[in-house]
Amino acid sequence: MTSIPVVDLEQFTKGSQSSKTAFIEELGKAYEEVGFVAVRNHGIRADLIDNLYKEVKTFFALSASQKSAYEIEGLAGQRGYTSFGKEHAKGSDAPDLKEFFQYGQITHSGEYPDNVVVKELPRFNPIFDEAYRAFEISGSHLLRAIALYLQLEKNYFDRHIEQGNSILRVIHYPPIKEEPRSAIRAEQHEDINLITLLVGASADGLEILNKQGNWFPVTSLPDQIVVNVGDMLQRLTNNRLKSTTHRVVNPARELWNTSRFSIPFFLHPKSEMSLACLESCVDAEHPKQYADITAGEYLDERLREIGLKK
């Protein structure tokens, strides 16, 4: 394998019944076999993505003291700024070579922390809110197709993700200024959530691990986003859908002086959603692999494993 499958979301949202059926099968098979797809016609406007990147680059260009004002103790990095070297992959002691900012669900119920307002950038929060909603809509369409592939009702995931705990994370991998301890900007890992939607990064570096144990680079065209299965969906489907291991490698030495920016949207359900393996995914050939757990309990467990929560 040298590339990931490409699917067209408009086949599902605007196509004929035969187009919808073909899309569902194509997406499901890709998630069984690879765990990653590139998605065309995803519904997230190009100008919105451009504006989001402008705000992100301006934020990370602020001074260390300005950024640190938005690092809030006690939130486990789930809102606001997280400084360089705080997060590591599960099972690794080496910190990832990144800093990031997280923006989450807006509710009036008090269930989630408030988002952090960046005072220096008046357009920052409004653009993040608009982008968050666009990612949420695109992700909900994909989850409906996944539900149908799993022979669930089309809206199975809707009630779980409405006002769910999804996170829009913007990541800055700074220039490398000295010989790095590792060739990895972000160690190999799997995502925690149901699915991750990733808009094109500002530089190469993303690699995924195939079934043969080989790493290969993943790039998407400007009109595509990359969407992968997370551990929650793998757990729910008793390993039928594949949460693929991936990493971000350092650039060639001549590009060490450059930054890399990346914007993933981690689509999470509400905390109370059960991740107990679906009965349809358990049989004599595929015995149940996981103990029952809620999404909230699993997220808490994983945040501790990656060093964001004590």
C-alpha positions in Angstrom: 0.0 0.0 0.0 1.4 3.4 -1.0 -1.8 5.6 -0.5 -5.0 5.6 1.4 -8.5 5.2 -0.2 -10.3 8.3 -1.4 -14.0 8.7 -0.9 -16.5 11.4 -2.0 -18.9 12.4 0.8 -21.4 13.9 -1.6 -22.1 10.4 -2.9 -23.7 9.9 0.5 -25.2 13.3 1.2 -26.5 14.1 -2.3 -26.2 11.0 -4.4 -28.8 8.4 -5.6 -29.6 5.4 -3.4 -27.1 3.3 -5.4 -24.4 6.0 -4.9 -25.2 6.1 -1.1 -24.9 2.3 -0.9 -21.6 2.3 -2.8 -20.2 5.0 -0.5 -21.2 3.1 2.6 -19.5 -0.1 1.4 -16.4 1.8 0.2 -16.0 3.6 3.5 -16.7 0.6 5.7 -14.2 -1.6 3.8 -11.5 1.1 4.0 -12.0 1.3 7.8 -11.8 -2.4 8.1 -8.7 -2.8 6.1 -6.8 0.5 6.5 -8.4 2.7 9.1 -7.7 5.9 7.1 -9.5 7.5 4.2 -9.1 10.8 2.3 -12.5 12.5 1.9 -13.5 14.8 -1.0 -16.5 17.2 -0.9 -16.4 17.1 2.9 -18.4 20.4 3.3 -15.7 22.4 5.2 -15.2 25.6 3.2 -11.7 26.3 1.9 -11.8 29.9 3.0 -12.8 28.8 6.5 -9.8 26.5 6.7 -7.5 29.3 5.4 -8.8 31.7 8.0 -8.4 29.1 10.7 -4.7 28.5 9.7 -4.1 32.3 9.7 -5.4 32.6 13.3 -3.4 29.5 14.4 -0.1 30.7 13.0 -0.7 34.2 14.6 -1.4 32.6 18.0 1.7 30.4 18.0 3.8 33.4 17.0 2.8 35.1 20.3 5.5 35.3 23.0 5.9 32.4 25.5 4.5 34.5 28.3 1.4 35.5 26.2 0.7 31.9 25.3 1.3 30.7 28.9 -1.6 32.9 30.1 -3.9 30.5 28.3 -2.5 27.4 29.9 -5.1 26.6 32.5 -4.3 24.3 35.4 -6.7 21.4 36.2 -8.2 21.1 32.7 -5.8 18.3 31.5 -5.2 20.3 28.3 -8.8 19.9 27.3 -9.3 23.7 26.8 -6.8 26.4 26.0 -3.0 26.1 25.5 -0.7 23.3 26.3 3.0 24.1 26.2 5.8 22.3 24.5 6.8 18.9 25.7 3.8 18.2 28.0 2.1 15.3 26.1 3.6 11.9 25.2 2.3 8.9 23.4 0.8 6.0 25.4 3.7 3.8 26.5 6.4 6.4 25.7 8.3 8.5 28.1 9.6 10.9 25.4 7.5 14.0 25.1 6.2 14.9 21.7 7.9 17.9 20.0 4.8 20.1 19.9 2.6 22.7 21.6 -1.1 22.9 21.0 -4.4 24.7 21.7 -7.8 23.0 22.3 -11.3 24.3 21.7 -14.3 22.3 22.7 -18.1 22.1 22.8 -20.1 25.1 23.8 -23.0 24.3 26.1 -24.9 26.2 28.7 -25.3 23.1 31.0 -22.0 23.4 32.7 -21.0 19.9 31.7 -17.8 21.1 29.9 -15.3 23.8 30.8 -15.7 27.1 29.1 -13.5 27.8 26.1 -10.5 30.0 26.6 -10.8 33.5 25.0 -7.6 34.7 23.3 -7.7 38.4 24.0 -5.0 39.4 21.5 -6.9 37.9 18.6 -10.5 39.1 18.3 -11.3 36.8 15.4 -9.7 33.7 17.0 -12.7 32.4 19.0 -15.4 33.2 16.4 -13.5 31.4 13.6 -12.8 28.4 15.9 -16.5 28.2 16.7 -17.5 28.2 13.0 -14.8 25.6 12.2 -15.9 23.4 15.1 -19.5 23.4 13.8 -18.4 22.6 10.2 -16.2 19.6 11.4 -19.1 18.4 13.6 -21.5 18.3 10.7 -19.1 16.6 8.3 -18.2 14.0 11.0 -21.9 13.3 11.7 -22.5 12.4 8.0 -19.5 10.0 8.1 -20.8 8.4 11.3 -24.2 7.9 9.7 -22.6 6.0 6.9 -20.6 3.9 9.4 -23.7 3.1 11.3 -25.4 1.8 8.2 -22.3 -0.2 7.3 -22.6 -1.8 10.7 -26.3 -2.5 10.1 -27.3 -0.1 12.8 -30.0 2.5 12.4 -28.7 5.5 10.4 -28.9 7.9 13.3 -27.4 5.6 15.9 -24.5 7.9 16.7 -26.5 11.2 16.5 -27.8 11.1 20.0 -24.4 10.3 21.3 -22.5 13.0 19.5 -25.0 15.9 19.8 -23.5 18.2 22.4 -20.7 15.6 22.7 -17.2 16.1 24.0 -15.5 16.7 20.7 -12.2 18.7 20.5 -10.7 20.9 17.9 -7.0 20.8 18.4 -4.5 23.0 16.6 -0.9 21.8 16.8 2.4 23.6 16.3 5.6 21.6 15.8 8.3 24.3 16.1 11.6 24.4 14.1 14.2 21.9 15.3 17.1 24.0 16.6 19.5 21.2 17.8 20.1 17.5 17.2 16.9 15.9 18.3 16.8 13.0 20.7 14.3 11.3 18.4 13.4 11.3 14.7 9.8 11.6 15.8 7.8 14.9 16.3 4.9 12.8 17.6 5.5 9.2 18.6 3.4 6.4 17.2 -0.1 6.3 18.7 -3.7 5.7 18.0 -6.4 8.4 18.6 -8.7 8.1 21.6 -12.0 9.1 20.0 -14.6 7.8 17.5 -13.2 9.4 14.4 -10.6 12.1 13.7 -11.0 14.6 10.9 -7.7 16.2 9.8 -7.4 19.1 7.4 -4.2 19.2 5.3 -1.2 19.9 7.4 1.2 22.7 6.5 4.0 20.2 5.9 4.6 16.5 5.3 5.4 14.2 8.2 2.3 12.0 8.9 2.9 8.3 8.5 0.7 5.3 9.1 1.6 1.7 9.9 0.1 -0.9 7.5 -0.8 -4.5 8.3 2.6 -5.7 7.0 4.4 -3.5 9.7 5.7 -0.9 7.2 5.4 2.8 7.6 4.2 4.9 4.7 3.5 8.7 4.3 0.0 10.1 4.1 -0.7 13.3 2.3 -4.0 14.7 1.1 -4.8 17.1 -1.7 -5.9 20.6 -0.8 -9.5 19.7 -1.4 -9.4 16.7 0.9 -9.4 15.9 4.6 -8.0 12.7 6.1 -10.4 10.9 8.4 -9.3 7.9 10.6 -10.9 5.5 13.1 -10.2 6.1 16.8 -9.9 3.6 19.6 -13.4 4.2 20.8 -14.9 3.1 17.5 -12.5 0.2 17.3 -13.5 -0.8 20.8 -17.2 -0.4 20.1 -16.9 -2.6 17.0 -14.8 -5.3 18.7 -11.8 -4.5 16.4 -13.9 -4.8 13.2 -13.0 -1.2 12.3 -9.4 -0.5 12.6 -7.7 2.3 14.7 -4.5 2.5 12.8 -1.2 3.4 14.4 0.3 6.7 13.1 3.1 9.1 13.9 4.6 12.4 12.7 8.3 12.2 11.7 10.9 15.0 11.6 11.5 16.7 8.3 14.8 16.4 6.3 17.6 18.3 7.9 17.4 21.1 5.4 13.9 21.8 6.6 14.6 21.8 10.3 14.2 25.5 10.4 10.5 25.3 9.4 7.4 24.9 11.5 4.7 22.3 10.9 1.0 23.1 11.7 -1.8 20.5 11.9 -5.5 20.8 12.8 -7.3 17.6 13.8 -10.9 17.5 15.0 -11.4 14.6 17.5 -15.0 13.6 17.3 -16.0 12.4 20.8 -19.4 11.2 22.1 -21.0 12.3 25.3 -19.3 10.9 28.4 -22.2 8.5 29.2 -22.1 6.7 25.9 -21.4 3.0 26.4 -18.5 1.6 24.5 -19.6 -2.0 25.2 -18.9 -4.1 22.1 -21.8 -4.2 19.7 -23.5 -7.6 19.8 -23.4 -7.7 16.0 -19.6 -7.5 16.1 -19.2 -10.5 18.5 -19.5 -14.1 17.5 -17.6 -17.4 17.9 -14.9 -16.3 15.5 -14.7 -12.9 17.0 -15.1 -13.2 20.8 -15.5 -10.1 22.8 -12.1 -8.4 23.3 -13.0 -5.5 25.7 -14.6 -5.0 29.1 -17.6 -2.7 29.2 -16.7 1.0 29.8 -18.2 4.4 29.1 -16.7 7.0 26.8 -16.0 9.3 29.7 -14.3 6.6 31.7 -12.2 5.6 28.7 -11.2 9.2 28.0 -10.1 9.7 31.6 -8.0 6.5 31.5 -6.3 7.6 28.3 -5.6 11.2 29.4 -3.7 9.8 32.4 -1.7 7.4 30.1 -0.5 10.2 27.8 0.5 12.5 30.7 -2.2 15.2 30.5 -4.0 14.2 33.6 -2.5 13.2 36.9 
